[in-house]
């Protein structure tokens, strides 16, 4: 059984919070003394985004009348109201809302004229949509919401659909990743994998790059631990297995193979612990028979080298699209366990130690399931690629 790898990349985001009122322009100490709070009240939680056409040079402010963040830098962010107030500045009245981003990393007082109300699905409705849909497969309802929805529920959607919260690929401004294929030995596999995703997503997400201009390098590397690995800048195929002509006879994964393997392991355990010579010989004979059947089944189901290696690269490109593993054999993003002790553990909907579709055979070619495609589309809408 093979292992796909993905190395974890950590990111740190710093956020600021604030708690007070101020006018729509920078305020000096002298001016601050002329500000009078007419009233301040709690208000219901309403959903807003920045009205960028009006807030090109405007800021959210802190209680000390300093800039907290420039509003135009957060045009796609969803904010929720907490309080509102009426203030008097130089004889004129202004209304301010205290807003906080959905992830609670940005907050401050903002002139309400710089905000626009947006409608998004409620949290309970989203929960229902997730629970009633196909496991780990975002429904058409979830895939057809406004930008405010994806901003507000980013972490929830990442968690429930096993997406990697920090994209490890730097896509270009037109949502493309340039691939430089360093090794000619894997060129045909790489191009097949790239075309598979491009066709499935209906757009050229992966395009050929050069040695000087690229986002991801595809290359080979010596390893006996994995046959495919993505580290955020490189996708590697193991030369150990690429150069082993018998390797294809060991990777097939079907219900018959899994059953024979389990039976063989059970008999082998019994053989090792048996002390009676007659019984030990019986276990040996049975074990030999199961082993030969297992090898024959693996040879019969073995994929071609072209199918297999293009499939491995399709899997690794899935990671570049911010897809983490799933427990479904029919997904290209399948992994035998959610934490194999080698690649980064899946921080997703749940953990697993075996396939959920155990009656199916593992996908062993450059193909993607509908679940793979829908998750990739959702990752795109969340801005992960």
C-alpha positions in Angstrom: 0.0 0.0 0.0 1.5 3.3 -1.0 1.7 6.6 1.0 1.1 10.0 -0.3 2.8 12.8 1.6 2.0 16.4 2.4 4.3 18.5 4.6 2.7 21.0 7.0 3.4 24.7 6.6 2.5 26.9 9.5 1.4 30.6 9.1 0.8 33.3 11.7 -1.8 36.0 11.4 -1.7 39.0 13.7 -5.0 40.8 14.4 -5.9 44.0 16.3 -9.0 44.8 18.2 -10.4 48.2 19.3 -13.3 49.5 21.3 -14.2 53.1 20.7 -15.6 56.1 18.7 -14.1 58.6 16.5 -14.7 60.8 13.5 -14.1 59.8 9.9 -10.7 61.5 9.6 -7.6 61.5 11.8 -8.3 63.3 15.0 -5.8 65.5 17.0 -5.9 65.8 20.8 -7.5 69.2 20.4 -10.1 67.9 18.1 -10.8 64.9 20.3 -11.8 67.2 23.1 -14.6 68.5 20.9 -16.1 65.1 20.3 -19.2 64.4 22.4 -20.9 61.1 22.7 -24.7 61.8 22.5 -25.6 58.1 23.2 -24.1 54.7 22.9 -26.2 51.5 22.8 -25.9 47.8 22.2 -27.4 46.7 18.9 -28.3 43.4 17.3 -25.8 41.5 15.3 -26.1 42.6 11.7 -24.0 41.6 8.7 -22.0 44.2 6.8 -19.2 44.5 4.3 -17.1 47.6 3.5 -18.6 49.9 0.8 -15.3 50.3 -1.1 -16.7 53.0 -3.4 -17.2 55.3 -0.4 -14.4 54.1 1.9 -11.3 54.4 -0.4 -9.3 56.4 2.2 -11.3 55.7 5.4 -10.2 53.8 8.5 -11.6 52.0 11.4 -10.5 53.6 14.7 -9.5 52.7 18.2 -10.5 54.4 21.4 -7.4 56.6 21.3 -8.5 57.9 17.9 -5.8 56.1 16.0 -6.1 54.1 12.8 -6.8 50.4 13.4 -7.1 49.2 9.8 -7.8 50.7 6.4 -11.3 49.7 5.3 -10.5 49.3 1.6 -8.1 46.5 2.5 -11.0 44.4 3.7 -13.5 44.7 0.9 -14.4 41.0 1.0 -14.5 40.6 4.7 -17.7 40.1 6.6 -18.2 42.2 9.8 -20.8 41.9 12.5 -22.2 44.8 14.5 -21.9 44.9 18.3 -22.7 48.5 19.3 -23.7 51.8 17.7 -23.5 55.4 18.8 -24.3 58.9 17.9 -21.6 61.5 18.3 -21.3 65.2 17.8 -18.2 66.7 16.1 -17.8 70.4 15.5 -21.6 70.8 15.6 -22.3 67.9 13.3 -23.8 64.6 14.1 -22.3 61.2 13.0 -23.4 57.6 13.6 -20.8 54.9 14.1 -21.0 51.2 14.4 -18.6 49.0 16.3 -17.9 46.1 14.0 -15.9 42.9 14.3 -14.8 40.5 11.6 -16.2 36.9 11.5 -12.8 35.6 12.6 -12.6 38.2 15.4 -9.2 39.5 14.2 -10.3 42.9 13.1 -12.6 45.3 15.0 -13.2 49.0 15.4 -15.6 51.9 15.1 -16.6 52.8 11.6 -18.8 55.5 10.2 -21.9 53.7 9.1 -21.9 55.4 5.7 -18.9 53.2 4.8 -20.8 50.0 5.4 -23.2 48.0 3.2 -25.6 45.5 4.5 -25.3 41.9 3.2 -27.6 38.9 3.5 -26.0 35.5 4.1 -27.2 32.0 5.0 -27.7 31.5 8.8 -25.3 29.3 10.7 -28.2 26.8 11.5 -29.1 26.6 7.8 -25.5 26.0 6.9 -25.3 23.2 9.5 -28.4 21.6 8.0 -26.9 21.8 4.5 -23.7 20.2 5.6 -25.4 17.4 7.7 -28.0 16.6 5.0 -25.6 16.5 2.1 -23.1 13.9 0.9 -20.2 13.5 3.4 -17.3 15.8 2.6 -18.9 16.9 -0.7 -20.2 20.5 -0.7 -23.6 20.7 -2.3 -24.7 23.0 -5.1 -26.3 25.2 -2.5 -23.1 25.7 -0.6 -21.2 26.3 -3.9 -23.6 29.0 -5.0 -23.4 31.6 -2.3 -22.2 35.2 -2.3 -18.7 36.2 -1.3 -19.9 37.3 2.2 -21.0 33.7 2.9 -17.5 32.3 2.2 -15.9 35.1 4.2 -18.2 34.5 7.2 -18.0 30.7 7.3 -14.4 30.2 6.0 -13.2 28.2 9.0 -16.4 26.1 9.3 -16.3 25.2 5.6 -12.6 24.3 5.8 -13.2 22.0 8.7 -16.3 20.3 7.4 -14.9 19.6 3.9 -11.3 18.7 4.9 -9.6 21.7 3.3 -6.1 22.9 4.2 -6.7 26.2 6.0 -3.4 27.7 4.8 -2.9 27.4 1.1 0.7 26.3 0.4 0.8 27.5 -3.2 1.2 31.0 -4.4 -1.2 31.3 -7.3 -1.0 34.2 -9.7 -3.6 37.0 -9.8 -5.6 35.1 -12.3 -5.8 32.0 -10.1 -3.2 29.9 -11.9 -0.2 28.0 -10.7 2.8 27.7 -13.0 4.4 24.3 -13.0 8.0 23.8 -14.0 8.6 20.1 -14.8 12.3 19.7 -13.9 12.5 16.0 -14.7 11.8 14.8 -18.3 11.2 11.4 -16.9 7.9 12.5 -15.4 6.8 15.0 -18.1 4.0 13.0 -19.6 2.7 12.1 -16.1 2.7 15.7 -15.0 1.0 17.0 -18.1 -1.7 14.4 -17.8 -2.3 15.3 -14.1 -2.4 19.0 -14.9 -4.9 18.5 -17.7 -7.1 16.3 -15.5 -7.6 19.1 -13.0 -8.0 21.8 -15.7 -10.7 19.8 -17.5 -12.5 18.9 -14.2 -12.5 22.6 -13.0 -13.4 24.0 -16.5 -10.4 26.4 -16.4 -6.7 26.4 -16.8 -5.6 26.3 -13.1 -2.3 24.6 -13.8 -0.1 25.9 -16.6 3.4 25.2 -17.7 6.1 27.4 -16.2 9.8 27.7 -16.7 12.9 27.3 -14.6 12.9 31.0 -13.9 9.1 31.6 -13.7 7.1 29.1 -11.7 5.1 28.5 -8.6 5.7 24.7 -8.2 8.5 22.5 -9.4 7.8 18.9 -10.3 10.9 16.7 -9.8 12.1 13.3 -8.5 13.8 12.6 -5.2 15.2 9.5 -3.5 12.8 8.1 -0.8 11.6 4.8 0.4 8.9 6.3 2.7 6.6 7.8 0.1 6.1 7.7 -3.7 4.6 11.2 -4.0 5.2 14.3 -1.8 4.1 18.0 -1.9 5.9 20.5 0.3 4.4 23.8 -0.9 7.0 24.6 -3.5 7.9 21.1 -4.9 6.0 18.0 -5.9 8.3 15.0 -5.9 8.0 11.4 -7.2 10.2 8.8 -5.5 13.0 7.6 -7.8 13.1 4.4 -5.6 9.7 3.4 -6.9 9.8 5.0 -10.3 12.8 2.9 -11.2 11.4 -0.3 -9.7 9.6 -2.3 -12.5 7.9 -4.5 -9.9 6.4 -1.7 -7.9 3.2 -1.6 -9.9 2.5 -5.1 -8.7 2.4 -3.9 -5.1 0.1 -0.9 -5.2 -3.3 -2.2 -6.3 -6.0 -1.8 -3.6 -9.2 -3.8 -4.1 -11.6 -5.5 -1.7 -10.2 -8.9 -2.7 -6.6 -7.7 -2.0 -7.6 -6.2 1.3 -9.4 -9.4 2.4 -6.5 -11.6 1.4 -4.0 -9.4 3.2 -6.1 -9.4 6.4 -6.4 -13.2 6.3 -2.7 -13.6 5.6 -1.7 -11.3 8.5 -4.1 -13.2 10.9 -2.6 -16.6 9.9 1.0 -15.3 10.1 0.3 -14.1 13.7 -1.2 -17.5 14.6 1.8 -19.2 13.1 4.3 -17.2 15.1 2.5 -17.9 18.4 1.7 -21.6 17.8 3.9 -24.1 19.7 2.4 -27.3 18.5 4.4 -28.5 15.5 1.5 -30.0 13.6 -0.7 -26.9 14.0 2.3 -24.7 13.1 2.8 -26.6 9.8 -1.0 -26.2 9.1 -0.7 -22.4 9.6 2.4 -22.3 7.4 0.7 -24.2 4.6 -2.4 -21.9 4.8 -0.3 -18.8 5.0 1.7 -19.8 1.9 -1.5 -20.4 0.0 -2.9 -17.0 1.0 0.3 -15.2 0.2 0.4 -16.7 -3.3 -3.2 -15.7 -3.8 -2.4 -12.2 -2.6 0.5 -11.7 -5.0 -1.5 -13.1 -7.9 -4.4 -10.7 -7.1 -2.0 -7.7 -6.9 -0.5 -8.6 -10.2 -3.8 -9.0 -11.9 -5.1 -5.6 -10.6 -1.9 -3.7 -11.1 -2.3 -0.4 -12.9 -0.1 0.7 -15.7 2.9 2.9 -14.8 1.3 5.7 -16.8 -2.0 5.5 -15.0 -0.4 5.1 -11.6 2.2 7.9 -11.7 -0.1 10.4 -13.3 -2.6 9.6 -10.6 0.0 10.3 -7.9 0.7 13.7 -9.4 -3.0 14.4 -9.7 -3.3 13.7 -5.9 -0.4 16.0 -5.1 -1.8 18.8 -7.3 -5.0 18.3 -5.2 -3.0 19.4 -2.2 -1.8 22.4 -4.1 -5.5 23.3 -4.5 -5.8 23.1 -0.7 -7.5 19.7 -0.6 -6.6 17.5 2.4 -7.2 13.7 2.4 -10.5 11.9 2.6 -11.4 8.3 3.7 -13.0 7.4 0.3 -11.1 5.1 -2.0 -12.9 6.5 -5.0 -11.5 10.0 -4.4 -8.1 10.8 -5.8 -7.5 12.5 -2.4 -8.0 9.2 -0.4 -5.6 8.2 2.4 -5.7 5.0 4.4 -5.7 6.9 7.7 -6.2 10.5 8.7 -2.9 10.4 10.6 -0.2 8.1 9.2 2.5 9.5 11.4 4.4 10.8 8.3 2.3 13.4 6.5 0.5 16.1 8.5 -2.6 14.8 10.2 -5.9 15.9 8.7 -7.5 18.6 10.7 -10.9 18.0 9.3 -14.4 16.8 9.9 -13.4 13.6 11.7 -10.5 11.0 12.0 -10.4 7.6 10.3 -8.3 4.4 10.2 -9.8 2.7 7.2 -11.9 3.4 4.1 -15.5 4.3 4.4 -16.2 2.7 1.0 -14.5 -0.6 1.7 -16.4 -2.4 -1.1 -14.8 -0.2 -3.7 -11.3 -0.3 -5.3 -8.8 2.5 -4.9 -8.6 5.1 -7.7 -5.3 4.3 -9.4 -5.2 6.8 -12.4 -5.4 10.5 -13.3 -9.0 10.8 -12.4 -11.0 12.8 -9.9 -14.3 12.1 -8.2 -17.2 14.6 -8.0 -16.3 15.0 -4.4 -12.7 16.0 -5.3 -14.0 18.5 -7.9 -16.6 20.1 -5.6 -14.1 20.4 -2.8 -11.6 22.1 -5.1 -14.3 24.5 -6.3 -15.1 25.4 -2.7 -11.4 25.9 -1.9 -11.3 28.4 -4.8 -14.4 30.3 -3.5 -12.7 30.5 -0.1 -9.7 32.1 -1.7 -7.3 29.2 -1.0 -6.1 29.1 -4.6 
